[in-house]
């Protein structure tokens, strides 16, 4: 990994405050401290540089709950002229490359960080709930240093070439003032450790703030773009900070685990349900050294446990028997919160995309409950407590209570059915392996059984070993699976319609085509000037009323008329800023010619009806089935149109009829359909993230389509002026195209 020179970290603040730079003899990293006697970097990690010193001895002035710590953080930065921004959803629907929000900077990538759109405020401060499933294996064993769901406090500044907000030195000053003046930590107890941050195609130096052995903040100075392992300077330098608000609460309470600090009495109830008698004295002694445990850095869990057992003078087997149930209970508390947040934002458990991640979480919780011999019915009690506990700060969770419970019940039924069918499958595979004289199940087979058939590795192990085939389950199995599914696949439509490189090159220097169909979608004929003709059949015009294929809407067709030639327009595509009209004719117009465009109006008007109807059907489905309904895809057509929606059960005849009835009521209401271009931040602030029904929308500004008081979406298609023009809408079929996704066909 690239290292930055010492000058990148030698800030005026360190010199003024008497910090000295040292190299840790244990991990080899450099750090800054005011304590000249300090021997190591002071961070409790698997390298063994230090242990936790804040347990039972918090270094802060007072004890904070998580909500209190959140407010202290936000208020501090508000006093320092940062605008408080509401947290974004945990489902990153504004991004096409990832599914979940795993850091506060995700809220502003890529549009703000790349200078495409302005930030909602500059500088700003936010407390962002984050989900990071790559830490699933460590959640529990590290006593809360790792969590699948946590709150990241971020203060962000975006520095433009012509406007400097603040940079490294001021960032560290803010951090130090918050930690020392607000929280009351002694300045000599604060260490800053040098590191390099790389992620999302960007990079920069960073400083990690360590207190009592615990890393509490990461201060990233994003200033490079990584291209082929080369660091290229970015025009916008971003202050990207991550304050671990859960960890800060833990630090201030000095409790035996971060879970105690986050969940309080809720954790006690989980212990009670599990029938666990927890020895706090033992927990404190183990927690002191829990930094040694990191599943991706330690050979395996037992080796890490053996180290801890030696340090506290305990027998490793006895320690294991006591700690594994407690760690399972920790994980149940964390995972049920994570599930509650995921389902509250409309993720439907399934075998694909973000639904896969919700299913993974549910099945892991199910297995943890079985490990502790807890009846699965108690899952609903725990989730009910989670919803009540967190709805004070996140009220949307409460409104989704019934839908969350229903989705969990359906998922339980599906999983139990999977387990019944899975046992015979494992027996068959074990028999095949034995016939081939293979005594150990390959890791790929284990992963395939989970990925394709939903069989947890623990279940596979039980069934296979009963047949004489050994199974070794990697300690970080679930983290490996989650990591494999964290990135979004490239959209199918984008793959299908990606133009050839030759066309991309040919239009690079052309001026933008005026998209006149956005000004008036009812124009049937127009005149325009030819900017360029490519390969004798792709015509670029200075302006057009032909709609290019996109957003599930087929392109317009018609004719381009020039001289005595009437060239058929067979397809229209948008390539960057230029719209190309593919013609079928014996000759093409010349550059500079004026042509007359004539749309196939019957087709266009039918597609306008279909597109507007899709908004009505989507809104009707949400009203009938619940707020978990999100659009998963759509294809408008002349004869019929389909809409794919997220839903956890097959639709009933009554539900289909009710959706049709509601949609037709919206037609008869003859509601106005209005469009407006808005800045991204204004649209999100006014209408929320329901805007992104059709997926992530690129660009600085987005086109908002509002259908009366029925539906609001970011949408690039052509629409009617009023819903009454649709006439009548008929549901013609429904089908389940995959688990968790229902297809509605209508005309």
C-alpha positions in Angstrom: 0.0 0.0 0.0 1.2 3.5 -0.8 2.5 5.5 2.2 2.4 9.2 2.3 5.5 11.2 3.5 5.7 12.4 7.1 5.0 16.0 5.9 1.4 15.0 5.1 0.8 14.4 8.8 3.1 17.1 10.4 0.4 19.6 11.1 0.8 23.0 12.8 -1.6 21.8 15.6 0.8 19.0 16.6 3.7 21.3 16.8 1.8 23.9 18.8 0.5 21.3 21.3 3.8 19.5 21.8 2.9 16.3 20.0 5.9 14.1 19.0 5.9 11.6 16.1 7.0 8.0 17.1 7.0 4.6 15.5 5.2 1.8 17.2 7.7 -1.1 17.7 4.8 -3.6 17.7 2.8 -2.8 14.6 5.3 -0.6 12.8 2.9 2.3 12.3 3.7 6.0 13.1 1.7 7.9 15.7 1.6 11.3 17.4 1.4 11.8 21.2 2.0 14.4 23.9 3.3 11.7 26.2 7.0 11.2 25.4 7.1 8.1 27.6 4.5 6.3 25.4 6.0 3.1 24.0 3.4 2.0 21.5 0.6 3.4 19.3 -1.8 2.6 22.1 -4.4 0.9 19.9 -5.8 -2.4 21.0 -5.7 -4.6 17.9 -4.7 -8.2 16.9 -1.1 -6.9 16.8 -1.2 -6.6 20.6 0.0 -3.0 20.8 -2.2 -2.3 23.9 -5.3 -3.3 25.8 -8.3 -1.3 26.7 -7.8 1.0 29.7 -11.2 2.7 29.8 -13.2 -0.3 31.1 -14.6 0.6 34.6 -12.5 3.7 34.3 -14.0 6.0 31.6 -11.8 8.9 30.6 -14.7 11.2 29.9 -16.2 13.8 32.3 -19.6 12.2 32.3 -21.4 9.1 31.1 -23.3 9.4 27.8 -26.0 7.2 26.3 -25.9 6.8 22.5 -28.6 9.5 21.9 -26.8 11.8 24.2 -23.5 11.3 22.5 -25.1 11.8 19.1 -26.6 15.1 20.3 -23.3 16.3 21.9 -21.5 15.6 18.6 -24.1 17.3 16.4 -24.4 20.3 18.7 -20.7 20.8 18.9 -20.3 21.1 15.1 -23.4 23.3 14.8 -21.7 25.7 17.2 -18.8 25.7 14.8 -20.9 26.8 11.8 -21.7 23.3 10.4 -25.2 22.8 9.1 -27.0 19.8 10.6 -28.2 17.4 7.9 -30.8 14.7 8.5 -29.5 11.1 8.2 -29.9 9.4 4.8 -31.6 5.9 4.5 -29.5 2.8 5.2 -30.6 1.5 1.8 -28.5 3.6 -0.7 -31.1 3.9 -3.4 -29.3 7.0 -4.9 -26.3 4.7 -5.7 -26.2 2.2 -8.5 -23.0 0.5 -7.3 -23.8 -0.5 -3.7 -26.9 -1.5 -1.8 -26.3 -0.3 1.8 -25.0 2.9 3.3 -21.8 1.9 5.1 -20.3 5.3 5.9 -21.6 8.9 6.0 -19.6 9.9 3.0 -21.7 7.5 0.9 -24.5 10.0 1.2 -22.5 12.4 -1.0 -20.8 10.1 -3.4 -20.3 10.3 -6.3 -22.2 13.5 -7.2 -20.9 15.9 -4.5 -17.4 14.5 -4.2 -16.8 14.6 -7.9 -18.2 18.1 -8.3 -21.3 17.1 -10.3 -23.7 18.5 -7.7 -23.3 20.9 -4.8 -23.6 19.5 -1.2 -26.7 20.2 0.8 -24.5 22.5 3.0 -20.8 23.2 3.2 -19.5 22.4 5.8 -22.1 20.0 7.2 -22.5 17.5 10.1 -24.6 14.3 10.1 -25.2 11.3 12.3 -25.7 8.5 9.9 -26.9 5.0 10.7 -24.7 2.6 8.7 -24.8 -1.1 7.9 -21.5 -3.0 7.3 -22.1 -6.7 6.9 -18.5 -7.5 6.2 -18.1 -7.2 10.0 -20.7 -9.9 10.7 -18.2 -12.5 11.8 -16.6 -10.1 14.3 -19.9 -8.9 15.7 -19.9 -10.5 19.2 -16.4 -11.8 19.6 -14.8 -8.3 19.6 -17.3 -7.1 22.3 -18.7 -4.4 20.0 -15.6 -3.0 18.4 -17.3 -4.4 15.3 -21.0 -4.0 14.6 -23.2 -4.8 11.6 -25.2 -1.6 12.3 -23.7 1.5 13.9 -23.9 5.3 13.9 -21.2 7.2 12.2 -20.9 10.9 13.0 -19.5 12.8 10.1 -18.4 16.4 9.7 -17.7 17.0 6.0 -16.1 19.9 4.1 -15.8 20.1 0.4 -12.9 22.2 -0.7 -13.2 23.6 -4.3 -10.3 25.2 -6.3 -11.9 28.6 -5.7 -13.4 28.0 -2.2 -11.4 26.5 0.7 -13.5 25.6 3.7 -11.0 23.9 5.9 -8.5 21.0 5.6 -6.3 18.8 7.7 -5.2 21.0 10.5 -8.6 22.4 11.3 -10.1 18.9 11.1 -7.8 17.7 13.8 -8.4 20.8 15.9 -12.1 20.1 15.8 -11.6 16.5 16.8 -9.3 17.3 19.6 -11.6 20.0 21.0 -14.6 17.7 20.9 -12.7 14.9 22.6 -11.0 17.0 25.3 -13.1 20.1 25.9 -16.6 18.6 25.3 -16.0 15.0 26.6 -13.3 15.9 29.1 -10.6 13.4 28.0 -7.1 14.5 29.0 -5.2 15.7 26.0 -2.2 13.4 27.0 -4.5 10.4 26.7 -5.3 11.1 23.0 -3.1 9.5 20.3 -3.2 10.2 16.6 -2.2 7.2 14.4 -1.1 7.7 10.8 -2.7 5.6 8.1 -3.7 5.5 4.4 -7.3 5.4 3.4 -8.4 3.9 0.0 -11.9 3.2 -1.0 -14.5 3.8 -3.7 -11.8 4.8 -6.2 -10.5 7.6 -4.0 -7.6 7.8 -1.5 -5.9 10.1 0.9 -3.9 10.2 4.2 -5.9 9.7 7.4 -5.4 10.0 11.1 -7.0 7.7 13.6 -7.8 9.1 17.0 -7.1 6.5 19.8 -8.3 6.9 23.4 -7.9 4.2 26.0 -6.9 1.7 23.4 -10.0 2.3 21.3 -10.1 3.9 17.9 -12.9 6.4 18.1 -12.5 8.6 15.0 -11.0 8.3 11.6 -10.1 11.6 9.9 -9.7 11.0 6.1 -8.4 13.7 3.7 -9.7 12.5 0.4 -7.6 14.2 -2.3 -6.8 11.5 -4.9 -8.5 9.4 -7.5 -7.0 5.9 -7.9 -6.6 4.9 -11.6 -4.6 1.7 -12.3 -2.9 2.0 -8.9 -1.8 5.5 -9.6 -2.9 8.4 -7.4 -4.2 11.4 -9.4 -5.1 14.6 -7.6 -8.7 15.5 -7.4 -10.0 19.1 -8.0 -12.2 18.8 -4.9 -10.5 17.8 -1.6 -13.0 16.3 0.8 -12.8 16.2 4.6 -14.3 12.7 5.3 -14.5 12.0 9.0 -16.0 9.1 10.8 -16.8 9.5 14.5 -17.8 6.1 16.0 -20.7 7.4 18.1 -21.4 3.9 19.5 -17.8 3.6 20.5 -17.7 7.0 22.1 -20.8 6.0 24.2 -18.9 2.8 25.2 -15.8 4.9 26.1 -17.8 7.2 28.3 -19.6 4.4 30.1 -16.6 2.1 30.6 -19.0 -0.9 30.3 -17.8 -4.4 29.7 -18.9 -4.3 26.0 -20.2 -1.8 23.5 -23.4 -3.7 23.4 -24.1 -2.8 27.0 -23.6 0.9 26.1 -25.8 0.8 23.0 -28.7 -1.5 24.2 -28.8 -1.2 28.0 -31.9 -2.8 29.4 -32.7 -4.3 26.0 -29.5 -6.4 26.2 -30.5 -7.5 29.7 -33.8 -8.8 28.2 -31.9 -10.7 25.5 -29.8 -12.3 28.2 -33.0 -13.2 30.2 -34.6 -14.8 27.1 -31.4 -16.8 26.6 -31.4 -17.8 30.2 -27.8 -16.5 30.6 -26.3 -15.5 34.0 -23.6 -13.1 33.0 -20.5 -12.6 35.2 -19.5 -9.0 34.7 -16.2 -9.5 36.4 -15.3 -12.2 33.9 -16.6 -10.0 31.0 -14.5 -7.1 32.1 -11.3 -9.2 32.3 -12.0 -10.6 28.8 -13.1 -7.3 27.3 -9.8 -5.7 28.3 -8.0 -8.0 25.7 -10.8 -8.3 23.2 -8.9 -6.1 20.8 -6.8 -9.1 20.0 -9.8 -10.8 18.4 -10.4 -10.0 14.7 -11.6 -12.9 12.6 -10.0 -11.7 9.4 -6.6 -11.1 11.0 -6.4 -14.0 13.5 -5.8 -17.5 12.3 -9.1 -18.7 13.9 -11.3 -18.0 16.8 -9.8 -20.6 19.0 -6.3 -19.2 18.6 -7.5 -15.7 19.6 -9.4 -17.2 22.5 -6.3 -19.0 23.7 -4.3 -15.8 23.8 -7.0 -14.1 25.9 -7.3 -17.2 28.2 -3.5 -17.1 28.8 -3.6 -13.4 29.7 -6.4 -13.8 32.2 -5.2 -17.1 33.6 -8.2 -19.2 32.4 -8.7 -22.5 30.8 -9.5 -21.9 27.1 -12.2 -24.6 26.9 -13.9 -23.4 30.0 -13.7 -19.8 28.7 -15.2 -20.9 25.4 -18.2 -22.5 27.1 -19.0 -19.3 29.0 -18.3 -16.8 26.2 -19.8 -18.3 23.1 -23.4 -18.0 24.4 -22.8 -14.4 25.5 -21.2 -13.5 22.1 -24.3 -15.1 20.4 -26.6 -12.9 22.5 -24.5 -9.9 21.6 -24.9 -10.7 18.0 -28.6 -11.3 18.3 -29.0 -7.8 19.8 -27.0 -6.3 16.9 -28.5 -8.4 14.1 -32.2 -7.8 15.1 -31.6 -4.1 15.1 -29.9 -4.3 11.7 -32.9 -6.4 10.4 -35.4 -3.9 11.8 -33.7 -1.0 10.0 -33.3 -2.9 6.7 -36.9 -4.1 6.6 -38.3 -0.7 7.8 -36.9 0.8 4.5 -38.6 -1.7 2.3 -36.0 -4.4 1.8 -37.9 -7.6 1.1 -35.8 -10.8 1.9 -35.0 -12.6 -1.3 -32.3 -14.3 -3.3 -30.9 -11.2 -5.0 -29.6 -7.8 -4.5 -30.3 -6.1 -1.1 -32.9 -8.7 -0.4 -30.2 -11.3 -0.3 -28.5 -9.4 2.5 -31.7 -9.2 4.6 -32.2 -12.9 4.1 -28.6 -13.6 5.2 -29.2 -11.5 8.4 -32.5 -13.3 9.2 -31.0 -16.8 8.7 -28.0 -15.9 10.9 -30.2 -14.7 13.7 -32.4 -17.9 13.3 -29.2 -20.0 13.7 -28.0 -18.0 16.7 -31.4 -18.5 18.4 -31.1 -22.2 17.8 -27.6 -22.2 19.3 -29.0 -20.7 22.5 -32.0 -23.0 22.4 -34.3 -20.0 22.2 -37.7 -20.7 20.6 -37.9 -18.8 17.3 -41.1 -17.2 18.4 -39.0 -15.1 20.8 -37.5 -13.4 17.8 -40.7 -11.4 17.4 -40.5 -10.3 21.0 -36.9 -9.1 20.5 -37.6 -7.3 17.3 -40.7 -5.7 18.9 -38.4 -4.4 21.6 -35.9 -3.1 19.0 -38.6 -1.2 17.2 -39.9 0.4 20.4 -36.3 1.2 21.5 -35.2 2.9 18.3 -38.4 4.5 17.1 -37.9 7.4 19.5 -35.0 8.6 17.3 -36.1 6.9 14.0 -40.0 7.1 14.0 -40.3 5.6 10.5 -39.4 2.2 12.1 -42.6 2.3 14.2 -44.8 3.0 11.3 -43.4 -0.1 9.6 -44.0 -2.4 12.7 -46.7 -4.6 11.2 -45.0 -5.0 7.9 -41.7 -5.9 9.5 -43.4 -8.6 11.6 -45.2 -10.0 8.6 -42.1 -10.2 6.5 -40.2 -12.0 9.3 -43.0 -14.5 9.7 -43.0 -15.2 5.9 -39.2 -15.5 6.0 -39.4 -18.0 8.9 -41.8 -20.2 7.0 -39.6 -20.1 3.9 -36.5 -20.9 5.8 -38.1 -23.8 7.7 -39.3 -25.2 4.3 -35.7 -24.8 3.0 -34.3 -26.7 6.0 -36.7 -29.6 5.4 -35.8 -29.9 1.8 -32.1 -29.3 2.4 -31.3 -32.3 4.6 -32.0 -34.8 1.8 -29.9 -32.7 -0.6 -26.9 -32.7 1.8 -27.2 -36.4 2.3 -27.2 -36.9 -1.5 -24.1 -34.7 -1.9 -22.3 -36.5 0.9 -23.0 -39.9 -0.7 -21.6 -38.6 -4.0 -18.4 -37.3 -2.3 -18.0 -40.7 -0.5 -18.4 -42.5 -3.8 -15.5 -40.4 -5.2 -13.5 -41.2 -2.0 -13.6 -37.5 -0.9 -13.9 -37.3 2.9 -14.1 -33.5 3.2 -16.7 -31.2 1.6 -15.1 -28.6 -0.6 -15.5 -25.0 0.4 -17.1 -24.1 -2.9 -19.8 -26.7 -2.3 -20.5 -25.3 1.1 -20.8 -21.8 -0.4 -23.0 -23.0 -3.2 -25.4 -24.7 -0.8 -25.8 -21.4 1.0 -25.9 -19.1 -2.0 -28.2 -21.2 -4.2 -30.2 -23.2 -1.7 -30.1 -21.1 1.5 -28.6 -23.8 3.7 -26.5 -22.4 6.5 -23.1 -24.1 6.9 -23.9 -25.2 10.5 -26.9 -27.2 9.2 -24.8 -28.6 6.3 -22.1 -29.6 8.8 -24.5 -31.5 11.0 -26.2 -33.4 8.1 -22.9 -34.2 6.2 -21.0 -35.4 9.2 -23.8 -37.7 10.2 -23.1 -39.3 6.8 -19.3 -39.5 7.4 -18.2 -36.4 5.4 -16.4 -33.7 7.4 -17.2 -30.0 6.9 -14.9 -27.2 8.0 -16.8 -23.9 8.3 -14.6 -20.8 7.9 -14.9 -18.5 11.0 -15.8 -15.6 8.7 -18.1 -17.6 6.4 -21.0 -15.1 6.7 -18.7 -12.2 6.1 -17.3 -13.8 3.0 -20.8 -14.4 1.7 -21.9 -10.8 2.6 -18.9 -9.3 0.9 -19.6 -11.2 -2.3 -23.1 -9.7 -2.4 -22.4 -6.1 -1.2 -21.7 -4.6 -4.7 -24.6 -4.0 -7.0 -24.6 -5.8 -10.4 -24.4 -3.6 -13.5 -28.0 -2.9 -14.6 -29.2 -5.3 -17.3 -30.7 -2.4 -19.3 -27.4 -0.5 -19.3 -25.5 -3.6 -20.5 -28.0 -4.2 -23.3 -28.1 -0.6 -24.6 -24.4 0.3 -24.1 -23.4 1.9 -27.4 -20.3 1.0 -29.4 -17.0 2.8 -28.6 -16.9 4.1 -32.2 -20.1 6.0 -31.7 -19.0 7.4 -28.3 -15.9 8.7 -29.9 -17.7 10.1 -32.9 -20.0 12.3 -30.7 -17.4 13.4 -28.2 -17.0 16.9 -29.6 -20.6 17.5 -30.7 -22.8 20.0 -28.8 -25.7 18.8 -26.7 -28.9 17.9 -28.4 -31.8 20.0 -27.1 -34.3 17.5 -25.6 -37.5 19.2 -26.8 -39.7 16.3 -25.7 -39.2 17.6 -22.2 -40.6 21.0 -23.1 -43.7 19.7 -24.9 -44.3 15.9 -25.2 -47.3 16.5 -27.5 -45.4 17.9 -30.5 -45.7 15.5 -33.5 -43.6 17.2 -36.1 -40.6 19.6 -36.0 -37.6 20.9 -37.9 -33.9 20.5 -36.9 -30.4 20.9 -38.2 -28.1 18.0 -38.8 -24.9 18.2 -36.7 -23.3 14.9 -37.9 -24.1 11.6 -39.7 -22.1 8.6 -38.4 -21.7 5.4 -40.5 -24.3 6.7 -42.9 -27.2 5.8 -40.5 -26.8 7.5 -37.1 -28.0 11.1 -37.3 -27.3 13.7 -34.6 -29.6 16.7 -34.6 -29.3 20.1 -32.8 -32.8 19.5 -31.3 -35.3 16.6 -31.3 -38.7 15.6 -30.1 -37.8 11.9 -30.6 -37.5 10.2 -27.2 -34.5 7.9 -26.9 -34.8 4.5 -25.3 -34.4 4.6 -21.5 -36.0 3.9 -18.1 -38.0 1.0 -19.5 -39.6 3.1 -22.3 -38.8 2.1 -25.9 -37.5 4.8 -28.2 -39.8 6.7 -30.5 -40.0 5.8 -34.2 -41.1 7.9 -37.2 -39.4 9.6 -40.1 -36.7 12.2 -41.0 -37.7 14.0 -44.2 -35.1 15.8 -46.3 -35.4 16.7 -49.9 -37.2 13.9 -51.7 -36.1 11.3 -49.1 -38.3 10.0 -46.3 -35.9 8.1 -44.0 -37.5 5.8 -41.4 -36.3 6.3 -37.9 -36.0 2.8 -36.4 -34.3 3.5 -33.1 -33.2 6.5 -31.0 -30.5 6.4 -28.3 -28.9 8.9 -26.0 -25.2 8.9 -25.9 -23.9 11.3 -23.2 -25.2 14.7 -24.2 -26.1 13.7 -27.8 -29.1 11.9 -29.2 -28.6 9.7 -32.2 -31.4 8.8 -34.6 -30.8 5.5 -36.4 -32.4 5.7 -39.9 -33.1 3.1 -42.6 -32.9 4.7 -46.0 -30.9 4.5 -49.2 -29.3 7.9 -48.4 -28.6 10.0 -45.4 -28.9 13.8 -44.9 -25.8 15.9 -45.0 -24.2 17.8 -42.2 -25.9 21.2 -41.9 -29.1 20.1 -43.7 -32.4 21.0 -42.2 -34.7 18.0 -41.8 -38.3 17.6 -40.8 -38.9 15.0 -38.0 -42.3 13.2 -37.9 -43.1 11.0 -34.9 -45.1 7.8 -35.1 -47.6 9.6 -32.9 -49.8 6.5 -32.2 -46.9 4.7 -30.7 -45.6 7.7 -28.7 -49.0 8.5 -27.2 -49.6 4.9 -26.3 -46.2 4.8 -24.5 -47.1 8.1 -22.7 -50.2 6.4 -21.4 -48.3 3.3 -20.4 -45.6 5.4 -18.6 -48.2 7.5 -16.7 -50.2 4.4 -15.8 -47.0 2.8 -14.3 -46.9 5.6 -11.8 -50.5 5.0 -10.9 -50.1 1.2 -10.6 -47.0 1.6 -8.5 -48.8 4.0 -6.1 -51.8 1.7 -6.0 -49.6 -1.4 -5.1 -48.0 0.5 -2.3 -51.3 1.6 -0.9 -52.7 -2.0 -1.0 -49.7 -4.0 -0.1 -47.6 -1.7 2.1 -44.7 0.7 2.2 -42.2 -2.1 1.5 -43.3 -2.0 -2.1 -40.6 -0.6 -4.4 -40.2 -0.7 -8.1 -37.8 -3.4 -9.3 -38.1 -2.8 -13.0 -40.5 -1.9 -15.7 -41.0 -2.3 -19.4 -43.5 -0.1 -21.2 -45.1 -1.4 -24.4 -47.7 -0.6 -27.0 -49.8 -3.8 -26.3 -49.1 -4.2 -22.6 -46.8 -2.9 -19.9 -45.2 -4.7 -16.9 -44.1 -3.5 -13.5 -42.0 -5.5 -11.2 -42.4 -4.8 -7.5 -40.9 -6.0 -4.2 -43.3 -8.2 -2.2 -42.9 -11.1 0.1 -45.9 -13.2 -0.9 -47.8 -14.1 -4.0 -50.6 -11.7 -4.8 -54.1 -12.8 -4.1 -57.0 -12.2 -6.5 -58.5 -9.7 -4.0 -55.2 -7.7 -3.9 -54.9 -7.7 -7.7 -58.5 -6.4 -8.0 -57.9 -3.8 -5.4 -54.8 -2.5 -7.1 -56.7 -2.3 -10.4 -59.6 -0.5 -8.8 -57.4 2.0 -7.0 -55.4 2.7 -10.1 -58.6 3.3 -12.1 -59.8 5.7 -9.4 -56.6 7.7 -9.9 -57.3 7.7 -13.7 -60.9 8.9 -13.1 -59.7 11.6 -10.7 -58.0 13.2 -13.8 -55.1 14.4 -11.7 -52.5 16.8 -13.3 -49.1 15.3 -14.1 -46.4 17.9 -13.7 -42.7 17.9 -14.3 -39.9 20.0 -12.9 -36.1 20.0 -12.9 -34.7 20.4 -9.4 -31.3 20.2 -7.8 -30.6 16.8 -6.3 -30.5 18.1 -2.8 -33.7 20.2 -3.1 -35.6 17.2 -4.6 -34.4 14.8 -1.9 -35.2 17.4 0.8 -38.7 18.0 -0.5 -39.8 14.5 -1.5 -37.5 12.1 0.2 -35.8 9.1 -1.2 -39.0 7.6 -2.6 -37.9 9.6 -5.6 -35.7 6.8 -6.7 -38.4 4.2 -7.4 -36.8 3.5 -10.8 -33.3 3.3 -9.4 -30.4 5.7 -9.1 -30.6 8.8 -11.3 -27.3 10.5 -12.5 -26.6 14.2 -12.8 -26.6 17.4 -10.9 -30.3 18.1 -11.5 -33.0 15.5 -11.6 -36.4 15.6 -13.3 -39.2 15.1 -10.9 -42.6 13.9 -12.1 -45.5 14.6 -9.8 -48.8 12.8 -10.4 -51.3 14.8 -8.3 -51.0 13.8 -4.7 -50.6 10.2 -5.8 -47.0 9.7 -6.7 -43.7 11.6 -7.0 -40.7 10.1 -8.7 -37.4 11.0 -10.4 -38.3 10.0 -14.0 -36.9 10.8 -17.4 -39.8 9.4 -19.5 -42.6 11.1 -21.4 -46.0 11.5 -19.6 -49.5 12.7 -20.2 -50.7 16.0 -19.0 -53.6 14.5 -17.0 -54.3 11.0 -15.7 -57.8 11.0 -17.3 -56.2 10.6 -20.7 -55.3 7.0 -19.9 -59.0 6.0 -20.3 -59.1 2.7 -18.5 -56.5 0.4 -17.0 -56.8 -3.4 -16.9 -54.6 -5.9 -15.0 -54.0 -8.7 -17.4 -51.6 -11.0 -15.5 -49.3 -11.4 -12.5 -46.4 -13.7 -11.9 -43.6 -14.3 -9.5 -40.4 -13.7 -11.5 -38.2 -14.5 -8.6 -38.4 -14.8 -4.8 -39.5 -11.5 -3.4 -40.4 -9.9 -6.7 -43.9 -9.9 -8.3 -44.6 -8.9 -11.9 -47.8 -7.0 -12.7 -48.9 -6.9 -16.4 -51.5 -4.4 -17.5 -52.9 -2.6 -20.5 
